[in-house]
Amino acid sequence: MLQKTKTFPTDRLDSRRDFLAKIGKGALLASLGVFGAGCEAVDQGLLGRGLMPIALLDAQEAGLPKSDMLVHSENPFNGEFAPHLLNDDVTPTARHFVRNNSGVPERAVKKDLRGWKLVVDGEVHKELALSIDDLKRFPQVTMEIVLECAGNGRSLFAPQVSGTPWQRGAVACSEWTGVRLRDVLQAAGVKPNAVYTGNYGEDVPTDGSEPFSRGIPIEKAMDEHTLIALKMNGEVLPAAHGFPARLIVPGWIGSAMQKWLNRIWVRNTVHDSEKMSGYAYRVPAYPIAPGDQPPVEDMRIATAWQVKSLITRPEPHLERSEGMPLKVRGHAWAGENQIEKVLVSTDFGIQWQETQLIPPSNRYAWYHWETELTFANRGYYEIWARASNDTGAAQPFTQPWNPKGYLGNVIHRVPISVVA
């Protein structure tokens, strides 16, 4: 069952009691699922004494929730930001969404590097066990990279699909600093039969399931833009974003960007973990009717994002006086492709106006676009944004459907009112 989304406006929750008051006991119990001791014991033994489960204490110690965040679940922690809060050219860490499949590891919360190594093994000539200092000896590079959850926009699918009901804010473009993954793989000596990597992190599921692990083709691993990131926006990786190291796989879905990274297994076959199989992070090989469930053999691994745009100005439900110019702004990105143009409409897609497109600071960063609109008459309007890429593909007017709600890229629509 999906949990009702909550917004947390404060910068920090002052105490455990404040945290409990913010989310409510019922929501807390629901978010934690079934306890071995039973909910009554949890209520009396923990909540009744002003205590919280360790899993939630870890989230709070990791700086979660962030101010003004729309929180979908507390354990594992998942939260996003409304589009109008994502107006910055480079997304501040305080406005970067958080997507977790399990709890934040204790090492990350405590910033404890003791015993940590990044193991590179499998189809390599020389197995490696690298410390942070070892990684820092490789050439360091810095890039702005769009990072987006595969399920961003899931709440816009009809009929509804299961999973975290992301709206549009599970996307960001922050600055990442680290070592090229290919430099590390070359140091290990990748064998000619290498096909895929299998990537692992230190987060451990609390329900006994297989640890979250996904992989990428060796060609993408050897791309010069694919990083083992050690810093985010110039600072050591925050706990919630993968301390001490994470993968950044530009243009691809966020689940490929393993957090709390501690192993890269070079394989001679496509990685076959639980989250690479069945319907997990997979989309149909062909268009399907809404509600259909194709056979699993017709599902394909989701990789690169499609063309997409976001309106960050104005905020929804703005009231504007007729005749007054209105500045409209946003971002656009296109996975492995380039943005060709972004158009806006104020008459429900009948006529379109081209915006000024500002190129990205580097490949795989998002483009910025802006324009000015004037409304001559009072009434209800919607600002629509539609991006096209260099292959001619454009955002759809209605969301194509798939069973897990992945790769949503329907046009963004922002309602406003023009008054006298």
C-alpha positions as CSV (number, residue, x, y, z in Angstrom):
1,M,0.0,0.0,0.0
2,L,1.3,3.4,-0.9
3,Q,2.0,5.8,1.9
4,K,0.6,9.3,1.8
5,T,3.2,11.9,0.8
6,K,4.3,14.4,3.4
7,T,6.1,17.7,3.3
8,F,8.7,18.6,5.9
9,P,9.3,22.4,5.9
10,T,11.9,22.6,8.6
11,D,15.6,22.4,8.1
12,R,16.3,20.0,10.9
13,L,13.9,18.1,13.2
14,D,14.9,19.2,16.7
15,S,14.2,15.9,18.5
16,R,12.8,12.4,18.2
17,R,9.6,13.7,19.7
18,D,9.4,16.4,17.0
19,F,10.0,13.8,14.3
20,L,7.3,11.6,15.6
21,A,4.9,14.6,15.8
22,K,5.7,15.5,12.2
23,I,4.8,12.1,10.7
24,G,2.4,10.6,13.2
25,K,2.5,7.2,14.9
26,G,0.2,5.6,12.4
27,A,2.3,6.7,9.4
28,L,5.5,5.6,11.2
29,L,4.1,2.1,11.9
30,A,2.8,1.8,8.3
31,S,6.2,2.9,6.9
32,L,8.1,0.4,8.9
33,G,5.9,-2.6,7.9
34,V,5.6,-5.6,10.1
35,F,7.7,-5.9,13.2
36,G,8.6,-9.2,14.7
37,A,7.5,-8.0,18.1
38,G,4.2,-6.7,16.8
39,C,2.9,-3.2,16.4
40,E,1.5,-3.0,20.0
41,A,5.0,-3.7,21.4
42,V,6.5,-1.2,19.1
43,D,3.9,1.4,20.2
44,Q,4.4,0.8,23.9
45,G,8.1,-0.1,24.0
46,L,9.4,2.5,21.6
47,L,7.0,5.2,20.6
48,G,5.3,5.4,24.1
49,R,8.7,6.2,25.6
50,G,9.6,8.8,22.9
51,L,12.0,6.4,21.2
52,M,12.3,5.6,17.5
53,P,13.5,2.5,15.6
54,I,17.1,2.6,14.7
55,A,16.3,2.5,11.0
56,L,14.6,5.9,11.4
57,L,17.3,7.3,13.6
58,D,19.8,6.5,10.9
59,A,17.7,8.5,8.4
60,Q,17.6,11.5,10.8
61,E,21.3,11.3,11.4
62,A,21.8,11.2,7.7
63,G,20.1,14.6,7.4
64,L,16.8,13.3,6.3
65,P,14.2,14.5,5.6
66,K,15.5,17.6,3.8
67,S,13.7,20.9,4.1
68,D,10.6,21.2,1.9
69,M,10.9,17.7,0.7
70,L,7.9,15.6,-0.4
71,V,8.5,12.4,1.6
72,H,7.0,9.2,0.1
73,S,8.4,6.7,2.6
74,E,10.7,6.8,5.7
75,N,12.1,3.2,5.6
76,P,13.6,3.0,3.1
77,F,13.7,6.7,2.7
78,N,12.4,8.2,-0.5
79,G,11.7,11.9,-1.1
80,E,11.6,14.5,-3.9
81,F,11.2,18.2,-4.5
82,A,8.5,20.2,-6.3
83,P,9.8,21.4,-9.7
84,H,9.7,25.1,-8.7
85,L,12.3,24.3,-6.1
86,L,14.6,22.9,-8.8
87,N,15.2,26.2,-10.6
88,D,19.0,26.3,-9.9
89,D,21.4,25.7,-12.9
90,V,23.2,23.3,-10.6
91,T,21.1,21.5,-8.1
92,P,22.2,22.2,-4.5
93,T,22.6,19.1,-2.3
94,A,19.8,20.4,-0.1
95,R,17.4,20.1,-3.1
96,H,18.6,16.8,-4.5
97,F,16.0,14.0,-4.3
98,V,16.8,10.8,-2.3
99,R,16.0,7.3,-3.6
100,N,16.9,4.4,-1.3
101,N,16.1,0.7,-1.6
102,S,17.2,-0.1,1.9
103,G,18.5,1.8,5.0
104,V,21.5,4.2,4.9
105,P,24.6,2.2,6.0
106,E,26.0,2.9,9.4
107,R,29.4,3.7,7.8
108,A,27.9,6.4,5.7
109,V,26.0,8.0,8.7
110,K,29.2,8.0,10.8
111,K,31.5,8.9,7.9
112,D,33.7,6.0,9.0
113,L,36.3,4.8,6.4
114,R,37.9,2.1,8.6
115,G,38.1,-1.1,6.7
116,W,36.4,0.2,3.5
117,K,37.8,-1.0,0.2
118,L,36.4,-0.9,-3.3
119,V,37.0,-4.4,-4.7
120,V,37.3,-4.9,-8.5
121,D,37.2,-8.6,-9.4
122,G,35.9,-11.1,-11.9
123,E,37.0,-10.9,-15.5
124,V,40.2,-8.9,-14.8
125,H,43.9,-9.7,-14.9
126,K,44.5,-8.2,-11.5
127,E,42.0,-8.0,-8.7
128,L,42.0,-4.7,-6.8
129,A,41.1,-3.6,-3.3
130,L,41.2,0.2,-3.4
131,S,41.0,2.6,-0.5
132,I,39.8,6.2,-0.8
133,D,43.4,7.3,-0.9
134,D,44.1,4.9,-3.7
135,L,41.1,6.3,-5.7
136,K,42.3,9.8,-5.1
137,R,45.6,8.9,-6.9
138,F,43.8,8.5,-10.1
139,P,43.1,11.7,-12.2
140,Q,40.1,13.5,-10.8
141,V,37.4,14.9,-13.0
142,T,34.3,17.1,-12.3
143,M,31.1,17.2,-14.3
144,E,27.5,18.3,-13.9
145,I,25.4,15.2,-14.5
146,V,21.6,14.7,-14.6
147,L,20.5,12.0,-12.1
148,E,16.9,10.8,-12.4
149,C,15.1,7.9,-10.8
150,A,13.7,5.4,-13.3
151,G,10.2,5.9,-11.7
152,N,10.2,9.7,-11.8
153,G,6.7,10.6,-13.1
154,R,5.1,7.3,-12.0
155,S,2.2,9.0,-10.4
156,L,1.2,10.3,-13.9
157,F,0.6,6.8,-15.3
158,A,-3.0,5.8,-15.9
159,P,-4.1,3.2,-14.9
160,Q,-2.0,3.6,-11.7
161,V,1.0,1.3,-11.2
162,S,2.6,0.1,-8.0
163,G,5.8,1.6,-6.6
164,T,6.9,4.9,-5.1
165,P,4.4,7.5,-6.5
166,W,7.0,9.9,-7.7
167,Q,5.7,13.2,-9.2
168,R,8.2,15.1,-11.3
169,G,10.9,16.0,-8.7
170,A,13.0,12.8,-8.6
171,V,15.6,14.4,-10.8
172,A,18.5,16.7,-10.3
173,C,21.7,18.0,-11.9
174,S,24.5,18.4,-9.4
175,E,28.2,18.6,-9.8
176,W,30.1,15.3,-9.2
177,T,33.8,14.8,-8.7
178,G,35.7,11.5,-8.9
179,V,37.7,9.1,-10.9
180,R,36.7,7.7,-14.3
181,L,35.5,4.1,-13.9
182,R,37.5,3.2,-17.0
183,D,40.8,4.3,-15.4
184,V,40.1,1.9,-12.5
185,L,39.1,-0.9,-14.8
186,Q,42.1,-0.4,-17.0
187,A,44.3,-0.6,-13.8
188,A,42.7,-4.0,-13.2
189,G,43.2,-5.1,-16.8
190,V,39.8,-6.0,-18.2
191,K,39.8,-9.3,-20.1
192,P,38.5,-9.5,-23.7
193,N,35.5,-11.6,-22.7
194,A,34.1,-8.9,-20.3
195,V,30.5,-8.1,-21.1
196,Y,29.0,-6.4,-18.1
197,T,29.7,-5.1,-14.6
198,G,27.8,-6.2,-11.5
199,N,27.9,-3.4,-8.9
200,Y,27.3,-3.7,-5.2
201,G,27.0,-1.4,-2.2
202,E,26.9,-1.6,1.6
203,D,23.2,-1.0,2.0
204,V,21.6,-4.2,3.4
205,P,17.9,-4.9,3.1
206,T,16.0,-5.2,6.4
207,D,13.6,-7.8,5.0
208,G,16.2,-10.4,4.2
209,S,16.0,-10.0,0.5
210,E,18.9,-10.0,-1.9
211,P,21.1,-6.9,-1.6
212,F,20.3,-4.3,-4.3
213,S,22.7,-4.7,-7.2
214,R,22.6,-3.6,-10.8
215,G,25.1,-3.5,-13.6
216,I,26.0,-1.8,-16.8
217,P,27.5,-3.0,-20.2
218,I,31.3,-2.8,-20.3
219,E,31.1,-0.3,-23.1
220,K,29.2,2.2,-20.9
221,A,31.6,1.4,-18.0
222,M,34.5,2.4,-20.2
223,D,32.9,5.6,-21.3
224,E,34.9,8.7,-20.3
225,H,31.9,10.3,-18.6
226,T,31.1,7.3,-16.2
227,L,32.5,8.1,-12.8
228,I,33.2,6.6,-9.4
229,A,32.1,9.8,-7.6
230,L,33.7,10.8,-4.3
231,K,32.3,14.4,-4.0
232,M,29.0,16.1,-4.6
233,N,28.9,19.8,-5.2
234,G,32.5,20.1,-4.0
235,E,32.0,18.3,-0.7
236,V,32.6,14.7,0.4
237,L,29.5,12.6,-0.5
238,P,26.7,13.0,2.0
239,A,25.5,9.9,3.7
240,A,22.2,9.9,1.9
241,H,24.0,10.2,-1.5
242,G,26.4,7.3,-1.2
243,F,29.4,8.0,1.1
244,P,32.1,7.1,0.5
245,A,31.8,6.3,-3.2
246,R,29.0,5.9,-5.8
247,L,28.7,5.3,-9.5
248,I,27.6,8.1,-11.8
249,V,26.4,6.6,-15.1
250,P,25.4,9.7,-17.2
251,G,22.2,9.6,-19.3
252,W,21.0,6.4,-17.7
253,I,18.4,5.7,-15.0
254,G,19.4,6.4,-11.4
255,S,19.3,2.7,-10.4
256,A,22.4,2.2,-12.5
257,M,24.3,4.6,-10.2
258,Q,25.1,2.3,-7.2
259,K,25.4,4.1,-3.9
260,W,27.7,3.1,-1.0
261,L,29.8,1.3,-3.6
262,N,32.1,-1.4,-2.4
263,R,32.4,-4.0,-5.3
264,I,32.6,-4.0,-9.1
265,W,32.3,-7.5,-10.4
266,V,33.4,-7.7,-14.0
267,R,31.4,-10.4,-15.7
268,N,31.4,-12.4,-19.0
269,T,27.6,-12.2,-19.1
270,V,24.8,-9.7,-18.5
271,H,24.5,-9.1,-14.8
272,D,21.6,-11.3,-13.5
273,S,20.8,-10.0,-10.0
274,E,17.3,-9.8,-8.7
275,K,17.0,-6.1,-9.8
276,M,18.2,-7.0,-13.3
277,S,15.6,-9.7,-13.8
278,G,11.8,-10.2,-14.4
279,Y,10.0,-6.8,-14.4
280,A,12.5,-5.0,-12.2
281,Y,13.8,-1.9,-14.0
282,R,12.6,-3.3,-17.3
283,V,10.2,-2.0,-20.0
284,P,8.3,-3.8,-22.7
285,A,10.1,-4.3,-26.0
286,Y,7.1,-2.9,-27.9
287,P,4.2,-0.5,-27.1
288,I,1.4,-2.0,-25.0
289,A,-2.1,-1.0,-24.1
290,P,-2.5,0.6,-20.7
291,G,-3.0,-2.2,-18.1
292,D,-1.5,-5.0,-20.2
293,Q,1.1,-7.2,-18.7
294,P,3.5,-8.5,-21.4
295,P,5.4,-11.8,-20.8
296,V,8.6,-11.5,-18.9
297,E,10.6,-12.6,-22.0
298,D,9.4,-9.5,-23.8
299,M,10.8,-7.1,-21.2
300,R,14.1,-5.3,-21.8
301,I,16.5,-3.7,-19.4
302,A,15.8,0.1,-19.0
303,T,19.0,2.1,-19.7
304,A,19.0,5.6,-21.1
305,W,16.4,8.3,-20.4
306,Q,14.2,9.6,-23.2
307,V,13.7,13.3,-24.0
308,K,12.2,15.3,-21.2
309,S,11.7,18.8,-19.8
310,L,10.7,20.5,-16.6
311,I,9.1,23.9,-15.9
312,T,10.7,25.5,-12.9
313,R,9.2,29.0,-13.3
314,P,6.4,29.9,-12.7
315,E,5.1,28.0,-9.7
316,P,1.8,26.2,-10.2
317,H,-1.4,28.2,-9.6
318,L,0.3,31.6,-9.9
319,E,-2.1,34.6,-10.4
320,R,-0.9,37.1,-13.0
321,S,-2.4,40.3,-14.2
322,E,-3.5,40.4,-17.8
323,G,-1.0,42.2,-20.1
324,M,1.9,41.7,-17.7
325,P,4.9,39.8,-19.1
326,L,5.7,36.5,-17.4
327,K,9.1,34.9,-17.5
328,V,9.0,31.2,-17.9
329,R,12.0,28.9,-17.3
330,G,13.1,25.3,-17.0
331,H,15.5,22.5,-17.9
332,A,15.6,19.8,-20.5
333,W,17.6,16.6,-21.0
334,A,17.6,13.6,-23.4
335,G,19.6,10.6,-22.1
336,E,22.3,9.7,-24.6
337,N,20.9,12.3,-27.1
338,Q,21.0,16.1,-27.4
339,I,18.2,18.6,-26.9
340,E,17.3,20.2,-30.2
341,K,14.6,22.6,-29.0
342,V,12.0,23.3,-26.3
343,L,8.6,24.7,-27.2
344,V,5.9,26.2,-24.9
345,S,2.2,26.6,-25.5
346,T,-0.5,28.5,-23.6
347,D,-3.5,27.4,-25.6
348,F,-3.5,23.7,-24.8
349,G,-1.0,22.7,-27.6
350,I,-2.7,24.4,-30.6
351,Q,0.1,26.9,-31.1
352,W,3.7,26.7,-29.9
353,Q,6.4,29.2,-29.2
354,E,10.1,28.3,-29.3
355,T,12.2,29.2,-26.3
356,Q,15.8,30.3,-25.9
357,L,17.9,27.2,-25.4
358,I,21.0,27.5,-23.2
359,P,23.5,24.7,-23.9
360,P,24.7,22.5,-21.0
361,S,28.0,23.1,-19.3
362,N,29.2,19.7,-20.4
363,R,27.7,16.6,-22.0
364,Y,25.0,14.9,-19.8
365,A,24.3,18.1,-17.9
366,W,20.8,19.5,-18.4
367,Y,20.0,22.3,-20.8
368,H,18.2,25.4,-19.6
369,W,15.5,27.2,-21.5
370,E,13.6,30.4,-21.0
371,T,11.1,32.7,-22.7
372,E,8.6,35.4,-21.9
373,L,4.8,35.2,-22.2
374,T,2.1,37.7,-22.2
375,F,-1.6,36.9,-21.6
376,A,-4.0,39.4,-23.1
377,N,-7.2,38.0,-21.5
378,R,-8.3,36.9,-18.1
379,G,-9.0,33.2,-17.4
380,Y,-7.5,29.8,-16.7
381,Y,-4.3,28.9,-18.6
382,E,-1.8,26.1,-18.7
383,I,1.8,26.5,-19.7
384,W,2.9,23.4,-21.6
385,A,6.6,22.6,-22.2
386,R,7.6,20.1,-24.9
387,A,11.3,19.2,-25.6
388,S,12.6,17.5,-28.8
389,N,15.9,15.8,-29.2
390,D,18.4,15.6,-32.2
391,T,16.8,12.5,-33.5
392,G,13.4,14.2,-33.9
393,A,11.8,12.5,-30.9
394,A,9.6,14.7,-28.8
395,Q,7.7,14.4,-25.5
396,P,4.3,12.7,-25.8
397,F,1.0,14.5,-24.9
398,T,-0.2,11.4,-23.0
399,Q,2.1,9.0,-21.1
400,P,2.8,5.7,-22.8
401,W,2.2,2.9,-20.3
402,N,4.3,0.1,-18.9
403,P,3.7,-2.2,-15.9
404,K,6.2,-0.6,-13.5
405,G,5.8,3.1,-14.4
406,Y,9.4,3.6,-15.7
407,L,10.8,6.3,-18.0
408,G,7.8,8.7,-17.8
409,N,8.3,11.7,-20.0
410,V,4.9,13.2,-20.7
411,I,4.9,17.0,-21.3
412,H,5.0,19.2,-18.2
413,R,1.9,21.3,-17.7
414,V,1.7,24.2,-15.1
415,P,-1.7,25.8,-14.4
416,I,-1.9,29.6,-13.8
417,S,-4.7,32.2,-13.6
418,V,-4.8,35.6,-15.3
419,V,-6.8,38.2,-13.5
420,A,-7.7,41.8,-14.0
